[in-house]
Amino acid sequence: MENLSYDSLPTFLDAHNVQIVGRGEEIVVFGHGFGTDQSVWRHVVPHLEEDYRVILYDMMGAGTTDPEYFSVLRYSTLHGYADDLLTILDELDVESCIYVGHSVCGMVGCLASIERPFLFSKIIMLSASPRYLNDIGYFGGFEQEDLNQLFEAMQSNFKAWVSGFAPLAVGADIDSTAVQEFSRTLFNIRPDIAFNMAKTIFQIDMRCILPQVIVPCHILQSNKDLAVPVVVSDYLHHALGGPTVVEILQTEGHLPQLSSPEVVIPVLKRHLAVTRSIQVQ
């Protein structure tokens, strides 16, 4: 798993299954969260193709990528994912874009913007968190013992873990098709890679980098989310270094673009179109 490099691939873009759709001039880049791939945006993208040029890619480690190119060392922090994003944009000669990052990719976008703020006119975060662990004066939603049990369950019986985790993440009383879709993309990930990704993501603490993010950020958050408490959106609002917008969605679950696209699509389109920051909602 550590022996191959991107140098031996036809292109870096192939490695990440980069897709470009749409007829607009403004570029929107979509990054997906843990356990999914770019298909998590399938309900959203058709509504944007008329007005935007949309770039989709798969994070390395997603079930749609070649597991032989997943480096435990490179992806032991989020910097590896941020470097991938910047390389994709460089390969495509993108000079400016709006980045929409779901879950962990919200923080990936923040890291990339610190490195190259001129590349991003704004970042839209959906269900994003800088830290999932509780801390003194900070509520992230999990205790370390919770995460230890999650990791143990992943290692002992990955299929059973997916079957239990997917409906919890999607949310209770949600159409089962969304649970089935999230289960499918989770099952597609090689279990050892899923475990390594989960350990990296759930143990992150990106709070210290937030003041360095000067790009305008729009924070969208479900009003009930197993992985990200609503108070995290307020924390991001006050900790980020640039102008911020917060909107709480009347949805449940960590993947509202999959489970409640009818709610997410008009909100996302509105935030994409905003040219200046507005007051917190």
VMD Tcl script that draws the C-alpha trace (Angstrom):
set ca {
  {0.00 0.00 0.00}
  {3.00 2.32 0.43}
  {5.02 1.16 -2.60}
  {3.33 3.04 -5.44}
  {3.27 6.75 -6.16}
  {1.14 9.11 -8.18}
  {4.08 9.42 -10.61}
  {3.19 6.03 -12.09}
  {-0.44 7.01 -12.79}
  {-1.59 8.33 -16.20}
  {-2.54 11.61 -14.50}
  {-3.25 12.88 -11.01}
  {-6.77 13.69 -12.16}
  {-7.39 10.05 -13.08}
  {-6.38 8.99 -9.57}
  {-9.16 11.13 -8.11}
  {-11.77 10.42 -10.81}
  {-12.11 14.11 -11.58}
  {-15.28 15.00 -13.46}
  {-16.20 18.39 -14.94}
  {-19.79 19.22 -15.84}
  {-21.86 22.33 -16.42}
  {-22.01 25.29 -18.80}
  {-21.39 28.27 -16.54}
  {-18.24 30.37 -16.26}
  {-17.92 30.42 -12.46}
  {-16.25 27.29 -11.09}
  {-17.64 25.35 -8.13}
  {-15.60 22.48 -6.66}
  {-17.28 19.82 -4.52}
  {-15.47 17.81 -1.85}
  {-17.21 14.90 -0.10}
  {-16.94 13.57 3.45}
  {-15.73 10.33 5.00}
  {-17.47 7.18 3.83}
  {-18.79 8.70 0.63}
  {-17.55 9.63 -2.83}
  {-18.54 12.30 -5.34}
  {-21.87 10.51 -5.95}
  {-23.10 12.01 -2.66}
  {-23.71 15.20 -4.69}
  {-25.75 13.47 -7.41}
  {-29.02 15.15 -6.39}
  {-27.41 18.59 -6.22}
  {-25.21 18.91 -9.29}
  {-27.92 18.78 -11.99}
  {-29.45 21.93 -10.47}
  {-26.17 23.84 -10.88}
  {-25.04 22.83 -14.37}
  {-26.83 25.68 -16.11}
  {-25.11 28.40 -14.08}
  {-21.76 26.93 -13.02}
  {-18.85 24.81 -14.19}
  {-18.78 22.04 -11.57}
  {-15.68 20.05 -10.63}
  {-16.16 16.79 -8.75}
  {-13.44 14.55 -7.36}
  {-13.01 11.60 -5.02}
  {-10.84 11.84 -1.93}
  {-8.06 9.29 -1.98}
  {-9.28 6.32 0.06}
  {-12.86 6.52 -1.20}
  {-14.15 3.23 -2.53}
  {-13.98 4.54 -6.08}
  {-10.21 5.17 -5.87}
  {-7.41 2.63 -6.23}
  {-6.53 1.42 -2.71}
  {-2.95 0.84 -3.80}
  {-2.44 4.59 -3.92}
  {-3.63 5.27 -0.39}
  {-0.65 6.24 1.75}
  {-1.17 5.89 5.50}
  {1.65 8.39 6.04}
  {0.38 11.00 3.58}
  {-3.16 10.85 4.93}
  {-2.30 10.67 8.60}
  {-3.26 14.38 8.70}
  {-5.65 16.47 6.63}
  {-2.71 18.20 4.94}
  {-2.41 15.31 2.50}
  {-6.01 15.80 1.39}
  {-5.51 19.58 1.13}
  {-2.41 19.06 -1.02}
  {-4.45 16.77 -3.28}
  {-7.10 19.47 -3.71}
  {-4.52 22.10 -4.61}
  {-2.84 19.76 -7.08}
  {-6.17 19.03 -8.77}
  {-6.87 22.75 -9.13}
  {-3.36 23.34 -10.48}
  {-3.72 20.50 -13.01}
  {-6.96 22.08 -14.23}
  {-5.43 25.60 -14.32}
  {-8.14 26.89 -11.99}
  {-7.41 30.46 -10.92}
  {-10.51 31.06 -8.78}
  {-13.35 28.90 -7.51}
  {-16.01 28.41 -4.87}
  {-15.28 25.35 -2.78}
  {-18.13 23.34 -1.26}
  {-16.79 20.95 1.38}
  {-18.93 18.37 3.12}
  {-17.92 17.16 6.58}
  {-14.13 16.72 6.80}
  {-13.70 18.41 3.42}
  {-14.84 21.65 5.02}
  {-11.58 21.64 6.99}
  {-9.66 20.40 3.93}
  {-10.87 23.50 2.10}
  {-9.81 25.69 5.01}
  {-6.29 24.26 4.97}
  {-6.03 24.71 1.21}
  {-7.23 28.32 1.50}
  {-4.54 29.14 4.05}
  {-1.94 27.95 1.54}
  {-3.55 29.71 -1.44}
  {-6.30 32.14 -0.41}
  {-6.46 33.70 -3.87}
  {-7.78 30.42 -5.28}
  {-11.02 30.57 -3.31}
  {-13.63 33.29 -3.61}
  {-15.57 31.58 -0.82}
  {-15.83 28.28 1.03}
  {-19.20 26.71 1.74}
  {-19.06 24.14 4.54}
  {-21.80 21.57 5.01}
  {-21.79 19.62 8.31}
  {-18.18 20.61 8.99}
  {-16.30 20.43 12.28}
  {-12.79 21.40 13.41}
  {-12.83 18.84 16.24}
  {-15.17 15.94 17.00}
  {-13.89 15.33 20.52}
  {-15.21 17.24 23.51}
  {-12.70 19.45 25.30}
  {-12.69 21.97 28.13}
  {-14.96 24.76 26.96}
  {-15.71 22.99 23.67}
  {-18.47 20.54 22.75}
  {-17.55 18.44 19.72}
  {-20.04 15.67 20.36}
  {-17.81 12.68 21.28}
  {-15.80 11.50 24.25}
  {-12.60 9.57 23.58}
  {-14.25 6.40 24.87}
  {-16.98 6.83 22.24}
  {-14.37 6.97 19.49}
  {-12.42 4.04 20.93}
  {-15.57 1.94 20.75}
  {-16.19 3.09 17.19}
  {-12.66 2.13 16.14}
  {-12.91 -1.24 17.86}
  {-16.20 -1.97 16.13}
  {-14.72 -1.09 12.74}
  {-11.84 -3.50 13.29}
  {-13.81 -6.38 14.76}
  {-16.62 -6.54 12.19}
  {-16.60 -3.87 9.49}
  {-19.84 -4.99 7.82}
  {-21.72 -4.98 11.11}
  {-20.29 -1.56 11.94}
  {-21.45 -0.12 8.61}
  {-24.93 -1.56 9.09}
  {-25.21 0.20 12.45}
  {-23.36 3.43 11.66}
  {-25.01 4.34 8.35}
  {-28.57 4.85 9.68}
  {-27.26 6.76 12.71}
  {-25.23 9.12 10.51}
  {-28.03 9.64 7.99}
  {-30.51 10.23 10.80}
  {-33.60 8.63 12.28}
  {-36.87 8.55 10.33}
  {-35.04 9.18 7.09}
  {-35.94 7.54 3.77}
  {-34.11 4.22 3.67}
  {-32.74 4.92 0.19}
  {-30.33 7.47 1.70}
  {-29.20 4.90 4.27}
  {-28.72 2.33 1.51}
  {-26.70 4.79 -0.56}
  {-24.41 5.72 2.33}
  {-24.03 2.05 3.25}
  {-23.03 1.30 -0.35}
  {-20.24 3.88 -0.44}
  {-19.02 2.81 3.01}
  {-18.94 -0.85 2.00}
  {-16.92 0.09 -1.09}
  {-14.00 1.27 1.05}
  {-11.39 -1.31 1.96}
  {-11.86 -1.86 5.72}
  {-8.26 -1.11 6.70}
  {-8.34 2.14 4.73}
  {-11.69 3.12 6.26}
  {-10.20 2.52 9.71}
  {-7.15 4.69 8.98}
  {-9.28 7.46 7.52}
  {-11.67 7.38 10.47}
  {-8.83 7.58 13.01}
  {-7.32 10.57 11.22}
  {-10.61 12.41 10.79}
  {-12.27 11.79 14.14}
  {-9.09 12.67 16.07}
  {-8.41 15.97 14.30}
  {-8.14 19.26 16.12}
  {-8.11 22.08 13.57}
  {-9.22 24.81 15.93}
  {-5.82 26.50 15.91}
  {-5.83 27.08 12.15}
  {-9.27 28.69 11.95}
  {-8.10 32.30 12.59}
  {-5.79 31.93 9.57}
  {-8.75 31.28 7.26}
  {-9.49 34.70 5.77}
  {-11.59 33.53 2.82}
  {-15.34 34.21 3.30}
  {-16.97 31.08 4.74}
  {-20.62 30.02 4.60}
  {-21.48 27.46 7.27}
  {-24.50 25.22 6.65}
  {-25.53 22.80 9.37}
  {-28.41 20.39 10.02}
  {-30.35 21.16 13.17}
  {-29.76 17.58 14.33}
  {-26.55 15.76 13.42}
  {-25.00 12.76 15.17}
  {-21.47 13.78 14.20}
  {-21.61 17.58 14.44}
  {-23.65 19.36 17.16}
  {-25.29 22.61 16.13}
  {-23.09 24.56 18.56}
  {-20.08 23.74 16.36}
  {-21.44 26.04 13.66}
  {-21.47 28.89 16.18}
  {-17.91 28.04 17.19}
  {-16.79 28.18 13.55}
  {-18.60 31.48 13.08}
  {-16.60 33.12 15.86}
  {-13.26 31.35 15.30}
  {-12.77 31.75 11.55}
  {-10.59 34.67 10.55}
  {-12.66 36.00 7.67}
  {-16.31 36.99 7.19}
  {-18.76 34.19 7.94}
  {-22.37 33.29 7.30}
  {-24.22 30.64 9.31}
  {-27.48 28.98 8.33}
  {-29.08 26.13 10.25}
  {-30.97 23.80 7.93}
  {-34.28 22.31 8.93}
  {-32.92 18.84 8.27}
  {-31.71 15.87 10.27}
  {-28.53 13.91 9.78}
  {-24.94 14.32 8.67}
  {-25.61 13.91 4.95}
  {-28.51 16.27 4.19}
  {-27.52 16.60 0.53}
  {-28.33 12.90 0.24}
  {-31.26 12.58 2.64}
  {-32.93 15.99 2.20}
  {-31.82 17.38 -1.17}
  {-35.05 19.35 -1.54}
  {-33.94 21.42 1.48}
  {-30.24 21.66 0.65}
  {-30.48 22.58 -3.04}
  {-32.24 25.98 -2.74}
  {-30.13 26.94 0.28}
  {-26.91 26.00 -1.47}
  {-27.89 27.87 -4.63}
  {-28.62 30.96 -2.57}
  {-25.26 30.83 -0.80}
  {-23.42 30.22 -4.06}
  {-24.99 33.35 -5.49}
  {-24.28 35.61 -2.50}
  {-21.52 38.06 -3.39}
  {-21.00 39.50 0.07}
  {-21.38 38.24 3.63}
  {-24.67 38.61 5.47}
  {-25.51 38.39 9.13}
  {-25.68 35.05 10.91}
  {-29.09 33.44 10.51}
}
mol new
graphics top color blue
foreach p $ca { graphics top sphere $p radius 0.5 }
foreach p [lrange $ca 0 end-1] q [lrange $ca 1 end] { graphics top cylinder $p $q radius 0.2 }
display resetview
